[in-house]
Amino acid sequence: MRRQSRGNLIIGLILILMGAWFLALQFLPGLENYVNLSWPLIIIGVGVVLLLFAALGGVPGLAVPACIIGGIGGLLYWQNMTENWESWSYAWTLIPGFVGLGTVIASLLGAETREGARGGLGLMFISLVLFLVFGSFFGAFGFIGPYWPVLLILLGALLFIRSLLGHRQ
């Protein structure tokens, strides 16, 4: 099956499913009481649809925006449920990790080589360290407390050593 035909097939299927869902909501008004469809879940759904299109449509590069949109939707869902909106002061540091996850998934779907996956894993690691640093700086992680600068030192040392070793290869 050609790439364009496969893409049209997937888009058609997604539109049919969405239409059936909205039609069911119109004819079964009590249905929305059983499903908590908060607005962040719609954002997560857009990310899932893009990820499906990336996987089934033969467009692996769409995994990156799919992970960004789905990840931000997940953050917003958590913040909406906990009403912990101030966590955005450090939660934004997870976005590069979403890019890294999308890069890894895209490489698994056939977009790039091992270097792409390795770069994605590096982004996820850096994102996690920044999340811990900013989170502890803003008081979210009491267990790290005053030791959060150690994370910056370790990250800097890792990047420094990788740079030295990379130039010798």
C-alpha positions in Angstrom: 0.0 0.0 0.0 1.4 3.4 -0.9 2.3 5.9 1.8 -0.4 8.4 0.8 -3.1 5.7 0.7 -2.0 4.4 4.1 -2.2 8.0 5.5 -5.6 8.6 4.1 -6.8 5.3 5.5 -5.6 6.2 9.0 -7.0 9.7 8.8 -10.3 8.3 7.6 -10.4 5.8 10.4 -9.7 8.4 13.0 -12.4 10.7 11.6 -14.9 7.8 11.7 -14.1 7.0 15.3 -14.3 10.7 16.4 -17.6 11.1 14.6 -19.0 8.0 16.2 -17.9 9.2 19.6 -19.5 12.7 19.2 -22.6 11.1 17.8 -22.9 8.8 20.8 -22.6 11.8 23.1 -25.5 13.5 21.3 -27.8 10.6 21.4 -26.8 9.2 24.8 -26.6 12.4 27.0 -25.9 10.4 30.2 -22.7 8.9 28.6 -20.6 12.0 29.6 -21.4 11.3 33.2 -19.6 8.0 33.0 -16.5 9.4 31.2 -14.5 12.2 32.8 -13.4 13.8 29.5 -11.5 16.8 30.9 -9.9 19.2 28.5 -6.3 17.9 29.1 -7.4 14.5 27.9 -8.3 16.0 24.5 -4.7 17.3 24.2 -3.4 13.9 25.2 -5.7 12.4 22.5 -4.3 14.7 19.8 -0.8 13.4 20.8 -2.0 9.8 20.6 -3.6 10.4 17.2 -0.3 11.9 15.9 1.6 8.9 17.3 -0.7 6.5 15.6 -0.3 8.4 12.4 3.5 8.3 12.8 3.5 4.5 13.5 0.8 3.4 11.0 1.2 6.0 8.4 4.9 5.6 7.8 5.8 9.1 9.0 8.1 8.4 11.9 9.0 12.1 12.3 5.6 12.8 13.7 6.5 10.9 16.8 8.4 14.0 18.1 5.4 16.4 18.0 3.2 13.6 19.2 5.3 13.1 22.3 5.5 16.9 22.9 1.7 17.4 22.6 0.9 14.2 24.6 3.4 15.0 27.3 2.2 18.6 27.8 -1.3 17.2 27.9 -0.2 14.8 30.6 1.3 17.6 32.6 -1.8 19.7 32.2 -4.0 16.7 33.2 -1.9 16.2 36.4 -2.0 19.9 37.2 -5.7 20.1 36.5 -6.5 17.1 38.8 -4.2 18.2 41.7 -4.7 22.0 41.1 -0.9 22.3 41.5 -0.5 24.9 38.8 2.6 26.4 40.4 4.4 23.2 39.4 4.7 24.7 36.0 7.6 26.7 37.3 9.7 23.5 37.0 7.5 21.1 35.0 8.4 22.9 31.8 11.9 21.2 32.0 10.3 18.0 31.0 9.5 19.3 27.5 13.1 18.5 26.1 12.6 15.0 27.6 9.4 14.7 25.5 11.4 15.7 22.4 14.0 13.0 23.4 11.3 10.4 23.8 9.8 11.3 20.4 13.3 11.1 18.8 13.8 7.6 20.3 10.4 6.4 19.1 11.0 7.9 15.7 14.3 6.0 15.4 12.5 2.8 16.5 10.0 3.4 13.8 12.7 3.7 11.2 13.4 7.4 10.8 17.0 7.5 12.0 20.0 5.5 13.1 21.3 4.7 16.6 22.7 8.2 16.9 19.2 9.6 16.9 18.1 7.2 19.6 21.3 8.0 21.6 20.6 11.8 21.2 17.0 11.3 22.4 18.1 9.4 25.5 20.6 12.2 26.2 17.8 14.7 26.0 15.7 12.7 28.4 18.5 12.5 30.9 19.2 16.2 30.7 15.5 17.0 31.1 15.3 14.7 34.1 18.3 16.4 35.8 16.9 19.9 35.0 13.5 18.8 36.4 15.1 17.7 39.6 17.2 20.8 39.9 14.4 23.3 39.2 11.9 21.3 41.3 14.2 21.2 44.3 15.1 24.9 43.8 11.4 25.7 43.9 10.8 23.5 46.9 9.0 20.6 45.3 11.5 17.9 46.2 12.4 18.1 49.9 14.6 15.0 49.7 17.2 16.8 47.6 17.0 20.0 49.6 20.2 22.0 49.5 22.1 19.4 47.5 20.5 20.3 44.1 23.7 22.1 42.9 25.4 18.7 43.1 23.1 17.6 40.2 24.4 20.6 38.1 27.9 19.6 38.9 27.3 16.0 37.9 25.6 17.0 34.7 28.4 19.4 33.8 31.0 16.7 34.5 29.1 14.2 32.4 28.9 16.6 29.4 32.6 17.5 29.9 33.8 13.9 29.9 31.6 13.0 27.0 33.0 15.8 25.0 36.6 14.8 25.8 35.9 11.2 24.9 34.0 12.1 21.8 36.9 14.0 20.3 39.3 11.0 20.7 37.0 8.6 18.8 
